[in-house]
Amino acid sequence: MTVDPKRTELTNDILELFKKHHPMVGTDSLSLPRARLHEVLVKVDSDAFEAERFNALCKEVLEGQGDINDDTLIPLDKFLDYLSGNLEDLKETGDLQEFTKRLSKAASDVGDREDAIRFRTVGGNLALVLSRRQLANLDIVAIKADIRTNLDKMDCIVRILVEEEEITEAQQLKDILARQESDDPVEAVAMLRHLPPLSDTMTIPEKMAIIAEWLEFPDDKVRLDGIVRLRKLLSIERDPPVADCINAGLLPITVELCSSDTSLEIRFEALWSLTNIASGTSEQTRALVDAGGAAAFVEALSSQSEHVVEQAVWGIGNVAGDCAEMRDVILSMGCVEKLCDINASMDNGKLTFKRNLAWTFSNLVRGRPAPDFEVVRPVLQHLAQAIQIAEDHELLADICWGLSYLTDGSNDRIQVALDVGILSNSGLMRALNCGNAAVHQPALRVVGNIVSGDDLQTEAVLRAGFLEHVPSLLKSTKGTVQKEVAWAVSNILAGTSEQIQQVMDANGIDHLVNFVLEHPNYTAVHKEICWCLANMTSGGTPVQMATLVQKQGLEALAVFLPVQEGNVRKTALTAIHNISRDMEKLHSVKPSTHDIWGQMKTSLLQIVEAEEESEVESALFILEHLPPLLGIEGEDAAGPGTTTSAPSPVGDDCYKVSIRVGRKGQPWGLALVDEALNVKAVEGSLIHSYNSTDPDPKAVDGDRVVAVDGVAGLGPELHRMLAKKLQDLPEQSADAADGEGGEGITVCLTLKTTESLLL
């Protein structure tokens, strides 16, 4: 804009005065914001330049061009031309000279006090002046937009530098002012260049850098194009460039675009981009939360747009699913109440939204340590209601997973679930009958959690008809489903004898036993069934024990005796021990078969030989007590040291006798003995010597000695003769076996017979 040549010399002086104290802005560097100009003129004459009159004056100068606000630029040369010709109309007293004098002082006072930062182009043209008060209410995007507007460079990217430091946040400018020791304004450089294009040949970091500039651009079309391109990059299925996005500084601006102030299209795409970032690593999710992304998701739940809300729900699910810490952070933002309100209002909502919401609920209630139950308690009621009407399998699976996490805990928590109707209207039982293993597993987890509670809570599941579904679920092609159903049944069998009987009446025991016998190869399912049988033998009656034996329960338990994993073998031993103990209370038992005893006896003898202290006692008890209860006698019942048969020949008229001589923890030894009971060979640590003249062979100094596996025929006589023969072995043999040697060597053997155990 050119200066009017008719302007008086006095007007020129005033213009120069303003330019000295109030750096001009605009394309001609001859304009001032309306608020700044008004602040000066009010000091000159508050009546003449009262706000309403001043606005009317500005409209005259601008010839009615649009609305006027505090930031509207007033061309000072035109204003002074108008003012110099109309001063008398504004104020009757005073002349132009007096007015100019007062104006000079006011301009000086206001300008020197208010100017904080001056933004100039590389060529030195003033682009923007900000006071401290103005800076407090602006972000960097608004500052750059004002610079573009003032310079009429709307298609340009703006970079701001102060002493070669690039300014990316308004807070940096505030920090610089805080460090400023003088009252002089800070000089900032505003660098402008035209918006750069995106090319497919660019690298990902190059694309991210340009997208960052597009997102800061004030035009919505440009920003929408930029955020869509960012979302597409972050949606790459394999190795999405989340790290490049964060490194390019795109998180803060993307979070800003999630504000309700932006268009729905931009907000939706920005939320989608953040959702993709939240699916990255834990470190990336934490960066998103720190940048305000989680808060943006929660705020977007209040949007009137269903698309925006659904995207926000998805984002919350990603954050909550990262780890327990991030889950608790987003829970603390009050998302549960909003999500429950959304769920309550979407009975006829689209299926994908319902799935998304159920999945997010499940992520909000899962993890270790568990979330504060009181915070997530409302979710329980909503999921308990949802399972009653849900038919879609994917939706059912997410509902059941959420319920499984909420019922995993104390009996009080389980009771809350029952009180809100988790078993009402057979919703949970229908899930067990839907034919989809992806639904069966979490639904069974819910059942298993409930029956792990007290007897009344278990009874509620039984009344709901759970046992009807056990046979079909055990036939599932998914081992995880078979394992879950066996685990649930094991919890029921840990209840009362009446509840055990309900399982038996529903043929549950038959199905469990048949599964083991039909699938002899050990799996995780077998472990749970082992616990089923063990729990039954712990709380069942003797009659129920006898029925278990008749249903081939011993055959099933025998399958677990060779298993070395965890406590499976010990659990099976305990179960068989319980059966052996309780069946003594009955007068007679009709076993299913005698064939199992040979296999079981072999396993039991191997357990005794292995000398696992926690298992040997049970094995010996079973070997002694179980055979007669099953009606097994004679040679079939021969256990360690019985007197019913002679040793088995192994060649050269010799017999192999497995015996244990020595201190606890030493290995078994093998002795070859001929028909005259002459010891022909010794293998392993067989001999341990004692200084004892006691004619009765017995343990000394706490040593435990056991003879097993075929030592039979002569009973105690064999015991004494073997002791004598071993005592007569050469001294070097004793030494070789780690004995003490010398005269008076005594070897103590203990033979277990059906009548006694000599110690």
Secondary structure, DSSP 8 states (H G I E B T S, - for coil): ----TT--HHHHHHHHHHHHHS--BTTTT-EEEHHHHHHHHHHH-TTTT-HHHHHHHHHHHHTT-S---TT-EEEHHHHHHHHHHHHHHH-SSS-HHHHHHHHHHHHHHHHHHHEEEEEEETTS-EEEEEEHHHHHT--HHHHHHHHHHHHT-TTEEEEEEETTEEE-SHHHHHHHHHH--SSS-EEEEEEEEE-----TTS-HHHHHHHHHHHHTSS-HHHHHHHHHHHHHHHT-SSS--HHHHHHTTHHHHHHHTTSTTS-HHHHHHHHHHHHHHHTS-HHHHHHHHHTTHHHHHHHHTT-S-HHHHHHHHHHHHHHHHH-HHHHHHHHTTTHHHHHHHHHHT-TT--HHHHHHHHHHHHHHH-SSS---HHHHHHHHHHHHHHHHH---HHHHHHHHHHHHHHTSS-HHHHHHHHHTTTTGGGHHHHHHTSS-HHHHHHHHHHHHHHHTS-HHHHHHHHHTTGGGGHHHHHT-S-HHHHHHHHHHHHHHHTS-HHHHHHHHHTTHHHHHHHHHHH--S--HHHHHHHHHHHHHHHHS-HHHHHHHHHTTHHHHHHHHTT--STTHHHHHHHHHHHHHHHHTTSS----S-SHHHHHHHHHHHHHHHHT-HHHHHHHHHHHHHHHHHTT--GGGG--TT-SSS---EEETTEEEEEE--SSTT---EEEEEETT--EEEEESS-----B---SS----TT----EESS--SSTHHHHHHHHHHHHTS-HHHHHHTT---STTB-----BB-SS-B--
